[in-house]
Each structure stands twice: as structure tokens, then as C-alpha cells.
Amino acid sequence: MQRREIAGVGMGKILTGVIIVALALGATVFYLFYTGQFGGGKKIKITPPVHLGYEWTSITASNNIVSDYLYSRSKKLIVEKGGDGVLAATSYTIAGRLVSEEAVSSGIYGLSDQALLLKCYVRSGDRNNAVAVKENVIKRFQLPDGSYKAFVYLDEEKNKEAVVSTSAMIDWLDAMLQYYITYGSEPDYKEIKILIEVLFDDKGRLKTEKLSVAKYADSLYVALDDTSSIQAGQEGSLEQVYGTISGDADSMAVAGQELREDVEGVLLSNINLRLIRDLETNGLIAEGAYEKALKAVKDGYAGAGFDFYAYATSGAMDCGAYIYSGQSIGAIDITQNVKTMRNLAEAGELDNASFAEFKSSVMNNGRIYTSYSMLTKSYSGVDAASAYADGMMMAYYMGDKDLFDRLSDTLGKRVATKSTSPALYMIFREEDERFVFYARDNFSTRLATS
């Protein structure tokens, strides 16, 4: 009897000890996660990703955009069928009506598309797939100097050429930060640091890159030296400040004289203000970087009757010189402009005039056009298919449900509705009488509607 009591006391003490150790271990693990030291990483705090509430998602749902279904189908079509099971193909064309029109993948994997996919996985809590995408991108996209290829190809011969893109690397850095605060460890922190060094200088400014922009032949460009009509404190028109084009600007002769030139600069749409603010807050780039970035973007506002932002800086990010026409001379690239405006709106810094211009255009035209002519002061081009998610997020940040609804309505008209289609609920583009589904359109829409 005495032995049993002693044994009972011994077992009780052991059990108590086990519980204490377990609690201590749990507290330690919690502390490591909380301080960001689990796996040897460093704690980083970022602006929480936006999750739209029901009052906004109900608008998209009423316009035929069902976010969960879109996401589920997109993974199957663009990753499993169109991709390699891990990475997302840039696009996937479903089979056509004719026997000869087989389904085909682009065979191209874009870094920006993988960034969107990684964000989607992190948002949905899909750790296994998030880790797989992250590891595959580092293995297949990263170059020896720490930069990343903009694309890799199914055809290995094409992978011998390494084209890098600041825009794509900014997208990947943004996605990696979201991944890191949820699943990351010390090696991921090191990758983030390496990429930051590739993208930013020691003053926290985005480094310049070579940009190809449109220009006219010198014989067609006439500088206007007489700016006496511009009063003190006034900006004058863009024609007064930058000159004008001789002859008929719409003629074939002029169009034929449009050339390309390479310049060193920074795309304004690449200045992700939220990201830069987060990097500065965490001591990952120099103090004052955010204010420099914000000034660079806001100073790029055209004014003089043009409520748009510049395409790029002509030199360092804070040089104060700007290029307003990118792809076509005398024209604003609306897709890039919308991205710049979205970045400003996210930081609470978008001016009312440019937002009013954008809203008026969408509400009146029912779409986002790709171009705005500074000569004719009119919108033109095709539908800017890749700009809608940015436009919707801009509307959300500005609290404008009417604009959000209008954009959702237009985008919803490009949702596949045939019940037997493998792409049911996905966003499509019609190209050469075939239905093409782009990773960017679908994964960016997922993030903008969930």
C-alpha cells in the first residue's frame, strides 16, 4: 500500500513536470514566432494586406465575379494545366471550336505572375504551395548577382537570355515580404535583403534602369523658345513647356518618323509607396526614402490641364526631370498611369483632380482605354485589360463604390459563363477569335475581390 502511494506521488510529479515543460516550450515557440526569430529570421512589420469586406465583394459578385470560384479554376487551368504544377503560365488558351484549335499554354512563366500567385497562396493560408512557388522562383529565376529574370521558358533554349525587369522584381519583393511575415525564416530574410540591395541605392532610392521610350525624328520636332506668355506661378501647357510637333500629327508621315530611344530613368508606376514606407519603417532602406519617393511621384503630376502623371523620370528617381510619353509620343500610357494612381491612393496621397479625370473617363466610356493623346485631348486605343484590378483597388482606397461597381461591371463582361467550360468563372481576353486566360488578369482580380 505504501509503495502504491509513493509510486502515485512519483507519477504525479512526473506528469506535472511534463506539463510545465510543455507549457514552457509552447511559450518559447510563441515568443519566437512573435519576435520573428523562429528559424533565425528577424521580425518585420508591414502594412496588412487589404481584405475587402462584404459590402464591396457583394458588388463584384453581383457583376458575375465570384472570387473563390475564379481562384479555384485559375489554379487548375493556369498552374496545373498551363503551368508545370508549381509555377503559373503567363496565359492559357482553351480549345476552340475546330478540331485543329487545341488548348495551348504560353510556355512562359513571368516573375510578376508568380508574385501574384504567391500572394494568393499566403492569403488563403496554403503554406505548402506558397513554399513550393517561393523555392522554385529562387531556383529558376534568380541570377548570380541577386537579380531575377523577368521570364523563364518551357523551351530551355530561350532561357539562355536573361532579361531583368525592375517592375517584376518590385512585385516579387512585395510578395516575399508578405510570405516572410507568415511563413518565412532566416534564409528568406537574406533573400529579401539581397533583392533590396539590387533595387535600391544607399539613399533608399530606386535605382535607374534602361527604358525604351518613343521620340519623333528631330526634323519633326519644333521647340517653342518663346515662353513669355507663361505667367509667374503658372505651369503653361505641355506644348509651351516641351515644344510641339510640326505638320499634321495624325498623318502617316509623322507616324512613320516615330523612333525609339533608350534613357536611364525610373518608372513612376514602380514607386510602390506602401512597400517603400514598410522597408524604411523596418530599417531595410535609408531613412527619408518614403518622403523622397512620394515627392518624386507627386512632382511628376503633369498639370497644365492634363490630370495625369509622368511615365518615368529622366534620370535618378529624385532628379526632377520627367518623361510623359512612354510607348507613343504625345500620349499618356493609361495602364502605367492607373498603377501610379493606385500606389498613391493606397498611401492616401492621390490628388482629387487626377482621380476625378479617371472616374469621369470610366463612367462615361464604360472602360479603361490604353492611351490618352495630349495633342487631341482624347482617349484612344484598346481596352486596357490588365488595368482593371488596379482601377478597382484605387476606387476602394478612395471609397468610391460607384466607380468600383462600374469597373466590376465592365470586367464582369469578360467572365466565362459557359457551364461546361474548364475556365468557368475566369476572366478571358478574346484574341484572334480564341479565348485566352491570363495569369495576371485572374490572380490580380482574385486579390482585388477578396
Secondary structure, DSSP 8 states (H G I E B T S, - for coil): -HHHHHHHHHHHHHHHHHHHHHHHHHHHHHHHHHHT-GGG-------------HHHHHHHHHTT--HHHHHHHHIIIIIIISS-SSS--SEEE---SSTT---EE--EEEHHHHHHHHHHHHHHT-HHHHHHHHHHHHHHHB-TTS-BBSEEESSGGGGGS--B-HHHHHHHHHHHHHHHHHH--HHHHHHHHHHHHHHB-TTS-B--EEEEEEEE-GGGEE-----TTS-TT----HHHHH-EE-S-TTSHHHHHTEEEEEEEE-BGGG--HHHHHHHHHTTSS-TTHHHHHHHHHHTTEEETTEEEE-SEESSSTTS--EE--SSSTTEEEHHHHHHHHHHHHHTT---HHHHHHHHHHHHHHSS-EEEEETTTTEEEEEE-GGGHHHHHHHHHHTT-HHHHHHHHHHHHTTB---TT-TTTT-B-EEETTEEEEEHHHHHHHHHHT-
